[in-house]
Amino acid sequence: MWLGHKYQYITNELNECTGWACAIYMAKFHENIISQQHVTQALDEMILVTQDFKKAELRDGVYAVLGLLTKNNPLDDRHAALLKVDYAKPIPDVLRDATRYALIESGTLWLLGWPGCGLPDENIGDGFPTWAVQADQSLNTKKPQSVQHWAWACSGLEPSSLLADTSYGLNVLLGEGFIADRALETTTTWDGCFSDCEGYCRWLALATKLGRQRYKQETSGDPEDNYLSMAFTFMAGGTTSGRPAQLADVAGFRDYLDNLSIHDDTLSTGDKMEQCIQELRKTSHGARADCRHRRFFITAEGRMGIGPRSMRADDLIVILRGGRLPFILRGNGAGGYWLVGGAYVHGIMNGEAVQEWKARNEPEKIFHIV
């Protein structure tokens, strides 16, 4: 009844899906019986949902979301400063402070793993820190990675303790962690529509070719393991039900990749391109969604991954406290780092890199993300 009542006030400028999502998240804010953890998760999600809104005033979406959360909830001075409604405040500053508040409340970097954060496709500009959610922009062509719902790359690290620290400036986010790997080579991106089977398979051919080159470099590697790694990576480790993929889930796709014939970076005429798509539909609803607008890459340590479209060779693969995903960072030449985005990196999605790092007994590093 509550949703039905609220739905009549959702404007026609919102599509039905977004409207209902908005109402559901609003309900989470007002439901007193749910835990604080669910409230802060709803805050993260609502900031992302505002990217689908058509707003006459771009600050409205953020202030409305934060207002719902803080109604009848006294704030300390630090939070009050972040959430103060000020329409003279530049939009980049509004989104920066809203993002920091959401990170502080959740105590994790969950929000930073979505396409709403990270290095822009073209260049760095508009005054946005790369870690701030650009909720004034639409994400219609950039679906989020479902892998965040089950991965926990930072498992074994302490909770983040520096999210509220602004001693190096308001635009600097301090992340605690370590460098796990480095991108060695990437493919181009696949930017076609979901029905573009031919375009997707051309991209898949390029990615598979790169994955095979990685195996040739690893002379002691097992080709069986190589194709399994590729299959898991192209599916971003997930299944239709949203759980982590198991061997049985990727077996058919692995066999397809093993038998794939590639000539001049395209599939041979003997391959049925639709077969690939059908195989993906059997195993993972997110396979193409997680590859679209992203790059397949191999790393200096011989790993494979799917990363943001703005990444390139020599970008760092970093594990940060509170980060469900490995993050792609790039040095800015001035001692800081740009957040390129979150990534799926096969083999280090559940704390494996943390164990290796602890075994090396290396000190933790503080990354100044700008």
RATA-V347444 format. One record per backbone hydrogen bond with DSSP energy under -1.0 kcal/mol. CO is the residue of the C=O (numbers start at 1). NH is the residue of the N-H. E is the energy in kcal/mol with one decimal. If there is no record, write none. Layout:
co={CO	CO}
nh={NH	NH}
e={E	E}
This chain:
co={1	2	3	6	7	11	15	16	17	18	19	20	21	22	23	24	25	26	27	35	36	37	38	39	40	41	42	43	44	45	46	48	49	50	57	59	60	61	62	63	64	65	66	70	76	77	78	79	86	90	91	92	93	94	95	96	97	98	99	100	101	102	103	109	110	111	114	116	125	129	130	133	134	139	145	146	147	147	152	154	162	166	169	173	175	176	177	178	181	182	183	185	190	193	195	196	197	198	199	200	201	202	203	204	205	206	207	208	209	210	211	212	213	214	217	218	222	223	224	225	226	227	228	229	230	231	232	233	235	237	239	243	250	251	252	253	254	255	261	263	266	268	273	274	275	276	277	278	280	286	288	291	295	296	297	298	298	299	303	304	305	306	307	308	312	315	316	317	317	318	319	320	322	323	324	326	327	328	328	329	330	336	337	338	341	344	345	349	351	352	353	354	355	356	357	365	367	367	368	369}
nh={5	6	7	9	10	14	19	20	21	22	23	24	25	26	27	28	29	30	31	39	40	41	42	43	44	45	46	47	48	49	50	51	52	53	60	63	64	65	66	67	68	69	70	73	80	81	82	83	89	94	95	96	97	98	99	100	101	102	103	104	105	106	107	112	113	114	117	134	128	132	118	135	137	142	148	149	150	151	155	157	165	169	172	369	367	321	365	319	317	300	314	298	293	196	197	200	201	202	203	204	205	206	207	208	209	210	211	212	213	214	215	216	217	218	219	221	226	227	228	229	230	231	232	233	234	235	237	236	238	245	242	239	254	255	256	257	258	259	268	266	263	271	277	278	279	280	281	282	284	290	292	294	307	187	305	184	185	302	299	346	297	344	295	311	315	183	329	180	181	327	178	323	109	154	153	343	318	340	341	316	338	332	370	330	328	306	348	152	355	356	357	358	359	360	362	177	175	369	337	173}
e={-2.6	-2.5	-2.5	-1.8	-1.6	-1.6	-2.7	-2.6	-2.3	-2.7	-2.2	-2.7	-2.5	-2.3	-2.1	-1.5	-1.3	-1.3	-1.2	-1.5	-2.3	-1.9	-2.3	-1.8	-1.9	-2.4	-2.8	-2.1	-1.4	-2.5	-1.9	-1.7	-2.3	-1.2	-1.8	-2.4	-2.7	-2.0	-2.6	-2.2	-1.9	-1.6	-2.0	-2.1	-2.6	-1.9	-1.3	-2.1	-1.5	-2.0	-2.5	-2.1	-2.5	-2.2	-2.4	-2.4	-2.4	-2.2	-2.4	-2.6	-2.5	-2.1	-2.3	-1.3	-1.4	-1.1	-2.1	-2.2	-1.4	-1.6	-2.6	-1.9	-1.8	-1.7	-1.3	-2.1	-1.6	-2.4	-1.9	-2.5	-1.2	-1.9	-1.4	-2.8	-3.4	-3.3	-3.3	-2.3	-2.6	-2.6	-3.1	-2.3	-3.0	-1.7	-2.1	-2.3	-2.5	-1.8	-2.0	-2.7	-2.1	-1.8	-2.5	-2.9	-2.4	-2.0	-2.4	-2.3	-1.9	-1.8	-1.5	-2.0	-1.8	-1.5	-1.4	-2.4	-2.1	-2.2	-1.9	-2.5	-2.0	-2.5	-2.7	-2.3	-2.9	-1.3	-2.8	-1.7	-1.8	-3.0	-1.7	-1.1	-2.9	-2.1	-1.8	-2.3	-2.0	-1.7	-2.3	-1.3	-2.8	-1.9	-1.3	-2.8	-2.2	-2.1	-2.3	-1.4	-3.0	-3.0	-2.3	-1.8	-3.1	-2.3	-2.1	-3.0	-1.6	-1.8	-2.0	-2.3	-2.4	-2.5	-2.4	-1.7	-1.7	-2.9	-2.3	-2.8	-1.7	-3.1	-2.0	-2.1	-3.2	-1.0	-2.6	-2.0	-3.2	-2.9	-1.2	-2.8	-3.2	-2.2	-2.8	-2.0	-3.2	-2.2	-1.8	-2.4	-1.9	-2.0	-2.5	-2.6	-2.1	-1.4	-1.2	-2.6	-2.4	-1.0	-2.7	-2.8}
